[in-house]
Amino acid sequence: MIHPSYVELMNEVNKDCDPNEPIVRSRYSIVTAAAKRARQLIDHADTKVEVTENRKPLSIAVEELNDGSVKILSAASAQALQEEMERAEQLAEEMRAAQALEDADEAVDADKATEEVTEEPVEEAAAEDAPEEE
């Protein structure tokens, strides 16, 4: 016997969505989602449930779907999430560029300050060595 059954798993996945627009509508959809998650686990994704040594990736994926620790997104939700992630990455890149520019400006200011400090003692030493005129 398979536990949870396809029906139980589909009900669990669809419990938080609009009843008129379920995310999973068929056994094929739930099997495909579990297989995709199992592939992620094989590719070393972090698991959301306790894993014992002898558990297979598909069993872990089904458990994650059943307990709600992994969600299946509709195509529209997935697209919106992808766009949001791209905007966040672009913003992060802009922030890194701005920080690099700020660091470069600080380095230039520090170099100028070092030059000014270095020049002052040289001028004083030159003034002390010069003969006094009367």
C-alpha positions as CSV (number, residue, x, y, z in Angstrom):
1,M,0.0,0.0,0.0
2,I,1.2,3.5,-0.9
3,H,1.0,6.0,1.9
4,P,0.0,8.7,1.5
5,S,-2.3,7.9,-1.3
6,Y,-2.4,10.1,-4.4
7,V,-5.7,11.5,-3.3
8,E,-4.4,12.4,0.2
9,L,-1.3,13.9,-1.3
10,M,-3.3,16.0,-3.8
11,N,-5.6,17.2,-1.1
12,E,-2.6,18.2,1.1
13,V,-0.9,20.1,-1.7
14,N,-4.2,21.9,-2.7
15,K,-5.4,22.8,0.8
16,D,-4.0,26.4,0.7
17,C,-5.1,27.3,-2.8
18,D,-8.4,28.4,-4.4
19,P,-10.8,25.5,-4.6
20,N,-11.7,26.6,-8.2
21,E,-8.1,26.7,-9.2
22,P,-6.2,23.7,-7.7
23,I,-2.5,23.5,-8.3
24,V,-2.5,19.8,-8.7
25,R,-5.4,18.4,-10.8
26,S,-4.2,14.9,-11.6
27,R,-2.1,12.0,-10.4
28,Y,0.3,12.8,-13.2
29,S,0.9,16.3,-11.8
30,I,1.6,15.0,-8.3
31,V,4.0,12.3,-9.6
32,T,5.8,14.9,-11.8
33,A,6.2,17.3,-8.8
34,A,7.5,14.5,-6.6
35,A,9.9,13.4,-9.3
36,K,11.2,17.0,-9.8
37,R,11.7,17.4,-6.0
38,A,13.5,14.0,-5.9
39,R,15.8,15.2,-8.6
40,Q,16.6,18.3,-6.6
41,L,17.4,16.1,-3.6
42,I,19.7,13.9,-5.7
43,D,21.4,17.1,-6.8
44,H,22.1,17.9,-3.2
45,A,19.3,20.3,-2.3
46,D,18.6,20.8,1.4
47,T,16.0,18.5,2.8
48,K,13.1,19.9,4.8
49,V,12.4,16.7,6.8
50,E,14.5,14.3,8.9
51,V,16.4,11.9,6.8
52,T,17.7,8.5,7.8
53,E,20.4,6.8,6.0
54,N,18.3,4.3,4.0
55,R,15.6,6.7,2.7
56,K,15.4,7.3,-1.0
57,P,15.0,10.7,-2.6
58,L,11.5,10.0,-3.9
59,S,10.3,9.0,-0.4
60,I,11.7,12.1,1.1
61,A,10.1,14.2,-1.7
62,V,6.7,12.7,-1.1
63,E,7.0,13.3,2.7
64,E,8.0,16.9,2.1
65,L,5.0,17.5,-0.2
66,N,2.7,15.7,2.3
67,D,3.7,17.7,5.3
68,G,3.7,21.0,3.4
69,S,7.4,21.8,3.8
70,V,7.7,22.1,0.0
71,K,5.1,23.8,-2.1
72,I,4.2,23.4,-5.7
73,L,3.7,26.6,-7.5
74,S,1.4,27.4,-10.3
75,A,3.0,28.5,-13.6
76,A,2.0,32.1,-12.9
77,S,3.3,32.0,-9.4
78,A,6.6,30.4,-10.5
79,Q,7.0,33.1,-13.2
80,A,6.3,35.9,-10.7
81,L,8.8,34.4,-8.3
82,Q,11.4,34.1,-11.0
83,E,11.0,37.7,-12.0
84,E,11.2,38.8,-8.3
85,M,14.4,36.8,-7.9
86,E,15.9,38.4,-11.0
87,R,15.0,41.9,-9.7
88,A,16.6,41.1,-6.4
89,E,19.8,39.8,-8.1
90,Q,19.9,43.0,-10.2
91,L,19.5,45.1,-7.1
92,A,22.2,43.2,-5.3
93,E,24.5,43.7,-8.3
94,E,23.8,47.4,-8.3
95,M,24.5,47.6,-4.5
96,R,27.8,45.8,-5.0
97,A,28.8,48.2,-7.7
98,A,27.9,51.2,-5.6
99,Q,29.8,49.8,-2.6
100,A,32.9,49.2,-4.9
101,L,32.6,52.8,-6.1
102,E,32.4,54.0,-2.5
103,D,35.3,51.9,-1.5
104,A,37.4,53.3,-4.4
105,D,36.5,56.9,-3.4
106,E,37.5,56.2,0.2
107,A,40.8,54.7,-1.0
108,V,41.5,57.8,-3.1
109,D,40.7,60.1,-0.2
110,A,42.9,58.0,2.1
111,D,45.8,58.3,-0.4
112,K,45.3,62.1,-0.6
113,A,45.3,62.3,3.2
114,T,48.5,60.3,3.3
115,E,50.2,62.5,0.7
116,E,49.2,65.6,2.7
117,V,50.6,64.2,5.9
118,T,53.8,63.2,4.2
119,E,54.3,66.6,2.5
120,E,54.1,68.6,5.7
121,P,57.2,67.3,7.5
122,V,59.2,67.7,4.3
123,E,58.3,71.4,4.0
124,E,59.1,72.0,7.7
125,A,62.5,70.3,7.3
126,A,63.3,72.4,4.3
127,A,62.4,75.5,6.2
128,E,64.7,74.6,9.1
129,D,67.7,73.8,6.8
130,A,67.5,77.1,5.0
131,P,69.9,79.8,6.3
132,E,68.3,82.7,8.0
133,E,68.6,86.1,6.2
134,E,69.0,89.2,8.3
